Amino acid sequence: MKLNLRVWRQKNAETDGAMASYELDGISPDMSFLEMLDTLNEELIVNGEEPVAFDHDCREGICGACSLVINGDAHGPERTTTCQLHMRSFQDGDTIDIEPWRASAFPVIKDLVVDRTAFDRVIQAGGFITAPTGAAPEAHATPVPKPDADLAFEHAECIGCGACVAACPNGAAMLFTSAKVNHLNVLPQGAPERETRVLDMVAQMDEEGFGGCTLAGECATACPKGIPLMSITSMNKEWLRATRKSKR
């Protein structure tokens, strides 16, 4: 395959960026998108040019590090992570635009790499659960209804990639935050802190500068792990309940 790549290049957060064009030949349809970028960087290094900086880690669709907007879509045309996107999703001769996440809460560090530590601070705001320390409790000591367990596991699949923020027209982080809130709040182990957890995490999310949610639905469409839009509705109910309790 021969491809025309338009890649966002930006030296650092203080400088302006621009799209740079590259031609790449000999790409196998079986390559992953990140392997294609590796090939581009090998050519750039051989030619004495600066390689393109991009985030990656496990390359197995688990870590959520591979944050790229490809032809205007978070993670590209398939509902998967960038590392699991293969070049057979494109055609020979295609022009592919590759950009970083676009959100004020995710400032560009360099080229395609953005600072997503805002997500870490939202999680940290949730604190810990009240649980006994020492020896591990017996597995069946705390019964959990299967629907609750299934719902917790569904939300625990969130890998914090940020595709929801990149896809949202408002740059909101409600799907990510709701996944982290609901993961613990539906379990009995997370019940003692459920009110403070949702209030603190939503407050931290707002402080980080994410946009407001208007339930456009683009976040759920882009999520590679299929976190449902109803997760946001569930968190909103938790937040309203906790707000009323705190005012009593």
C-alpha positions in Angstrom: 0.0 0.0 0.0 1.1 3.6 -0.7 -0.3 6.2 1.6 -0.3 10.0 1.9 0.0 10.9 5.6 -0.8 14.3 7.0 0.6 14.3 10.6 0.3 17.0 13.3 3.7 18.2 14.3 4.2 20.4 17.3 7.5 20.9 19.1 6.0 21.5 22.6 3.0 23.1 24.3 4.3 26.6 24.0 4.7 26.5 20.2 2.2 26.4 17.4 1.7 23.2 15.5 0.9 22.4 11.9 0.2 19.4 9.6 3.2 17.9 7.8 2.8 15.7 4.8 4.7 12.4 4.2 4.5 9.7 1.6 4.8 6.1 2.7 5.1 3.1 0.5 5.3 -0.7 1.1 2.7 -0.8 3.9 1.2 -4.2 4.5 -2.6 -4.3 5.1 -1.8 -6.6 8.0 0.2 -4.0 9.9 -1.4 -2.3 12.8 -1.7 1.5 12.6 1.1 1.9 15.2 3.4 -0.4 13.2 2.7 1.9 10.2 3.8 4.9 12.3 6.9 2.9 13.4 7.7 2.5 9.7 7.3 6.2 9.1 9.6 7.0 12.0 12.3 4.6 10.8 12.3 6.4 7.4 12.4 9.8 9.1 15.4 8.7 11.3 17.3 7.3 8.3 16.7 10.7 6.5 18.0 12.6 9.5 14.6 14.0 10.4 12.8 14.2 13.8 10.6 11.1 14.4 6.9 11.7 15.2 6.2 11.4 18.9 3.1 9.3 19.7 1.8 7.5 22.8 1.8 3.7 23.0 2.4 0.9 25.5 0.8 -2.5 25.6 -0.3 -2.5 21.9 -3.0 -5.1 23.0 -6.0 -2.8 23.4 -5.7 -2.8 27.2 -3.8 0.2 28.4 -5.5 3.0 26.5 -2.3 4.9 25.7 -2.7 5.0 21.9 -4.6 8.3 21.7 -4.9 9.4 18.1 -7.6 11.2 16.0 -7.5 9.5 12.6 -9.4 11.2 9.7 -11.5 13.0 12.3 -12.4 9.9 14.4 -11.0 9.0 17.8 -9.0 5.8 17.3 -9.9 5.8 13.6 -12.8 4.3 11.5 -13.2 1.1 13.6 -14.6 0.9 17.1 -11.3 -0.2 18.7 -8.1 1.2 20.1 -5.5 2.6 17.6 -3.1 -0.3 18.3 -5.8 -2.8 17.3 -6.7 -0.8 14.1 -5.1 -2.5 11.0 -4.2 -0.9 7.7 -6.7 -3.1 5.9 -9.2 -0.6 7.1 -7.7 1.8 4.5 -7.2 1.7 0.8 -4.1 2.0 -1.4 -3.5 5.7 -2.2 -5.5 7.0 0.8 -4.7 10.3 2.5 -4.8 9.9 6.2 -5.0 12.8 8.7 -3.4 12.0 12.1 -3.9 14.4 15.0 -3.8 14.4 18.8 -6.8 14.5 21.1 -8.4 17.9 20.9 -9.4 19.1 24.4 -8.3 22.0 26.6 -8.0 19.6 29.5 -5.5 17.5 27.4 -2.7 19.9 26.4 -0.3 18.8 23.7 3.1 17.8 25.0 4.7 17.1 21.6 3.3 16.1 18.2 0.6 13.5 18.9 1.3 13.1 22.6 -1.1 14.9 25.0 -1.1 15.3 28.8 -3.9 13.1 30.2 -3.0 13.4 33.9 -6.4 15.2 34.4 -7.9 11.7 34.3 -5.5 10.6 37.1 -6.6 13.5 39.3 -10.3 12.7 38.7 -9.7 9.1 39.9 -7.6 10.3 42.8 -10.5 12.5 43.9 -12.6 9.4 44.4 -10.4 8.3 47.3 -10.4 4.8 48.6 -13.0 2.3 49.7 -13.6 1.4 53.3 -12.3 -2.2 53.5 -10.7 -4.3 56.2 -6.9 -4.7 55.9 -5.0 -7.8 56.6 -5.7 -11.2 55.2 -7.8 -11.3 52.0 -11.5 -11.9 52.8 -13.3 -15.1 51.7 -14.5 -14.7 48.2 -18.2 -15.2 49.1 -18.2 -13.2 52.3 -19.9 -10.2 50.7 -22.7 -11.4 48.4 -23.1 -9.3 45.3 -26.2 -9.7 43.1 -25.3 -10.8 39.6 -26.8 -7.8 37.8 -24.8 -5.5 40.1 -21.6 -7.5 39.5 -22.2 -7.5 35.7 -22.7 -3.7 35.8 -19.6 -3.2 37.8 -17.5 -5.3 35.4 -19.0 -3.4 32.4 -17.9 -0.1 33.8 -14.5 -1.5 35.0 -13.7 -2.1 31.3 -13.0 1.6 30.9 -9.2 2.0 30.0 -9.1 5.7 30.4 -8.0 6.3 26.8 -9.8 9.6 26.5 -11.6 8.8 23.2 -14.8 10.0 24.8 -13.4 13.4 25.4 -11.9 13.6 22.0 -15.1 12.6 20.3 -17.4 14.9 22.4 -18.2 18.2 20.7 -17.9 19.8 24.1 -14.8 18.0 25.3 -16.7 16.5 28.2 -15.3 13.7 30.4 -18.7 12.5 31.7 -18.5 9.0 30.2 -15.0 8.4 31.8 -16.0 9.8 35.2 -19.3 7.9 35.2 -17.6 4.6 34.5 -15.2 5.2 37.4 -18.0 6.3 39.7 -20.4 3.5 38.8 -17.8 0.8 38.9 -17.5 1.2 42.7 -20.9 2.6 43.6 -22.9 -0.4 42.5 -20.8 -2.7 44.7 -21.4 -3.1 48.4 -17.7 -2.5 49.0 -18.1 1.0 47.6 -21.3 1.9 49.3 -19.9 3.7 52.4 -18.3 6.4 50.3 -20.8 6.5 47.4 -22.0 10.1 48.1 -18.6 11.7 48.7 -17.1 9.8 45.8 -19.5 11.1 43.2 -19.4 14.6 44.6 -15.6 14.8 44.7 -15.0 13.2 41.3 -17.5 15.4 39.5 -16.1 18.5 41.3 -12.6 17.5 40.2 -13.7 16.9 36.6 -15.2 20.4 36.5 -12.0 21.8 38.0 -9.9 20.2 35.3 -11.7 22.2 32.6 -13.6 19.6 30.7 -16.6 20.8 28.8 -20.2 20.3 29.9 -22.2 17.2 28.8 -25.2 17.7 26.5 -25.7 13.9 26.0 -24.7 14.2 22.3 -23.8 10.5 22.5 -20.5 10.7 20.5 -18.6 9.6 23.6 -20.4 6.2 23.7 -20.0 5.7 20.0 -16.3 6.3 20.1 -15.6 4.2 23.3 -13.5 1.2 22.3 -14.8 -0.7 25.3 -18.5 0.0 24.8 -19.2 1.9 28.0 -22.9 2.7 27.5 -24.4 6.2 27.5 -26.8 5.2 30.4 -23.7 5.3 32.6 -23.9 9.1 32.5 -27.5 9.0 33.5 -26.8 6.7 36.4 -24.0 9.0 37.7 -26.3 12.0 37.4 -28.8 10.3 39.6 -26.1 9.4 42.1 -24.9 13.1 42.1 -28.4 14.5 42.6 -29.0 12.1 45.5 -25.7 12.9 47.1 -26.2 16.7 46.6 -29.6 16.5 48.4 -28.1 14.5 51.3 -25.3 17.0 51.7 -27.7 19.9 52.0 -29.8 18.3 54.8 
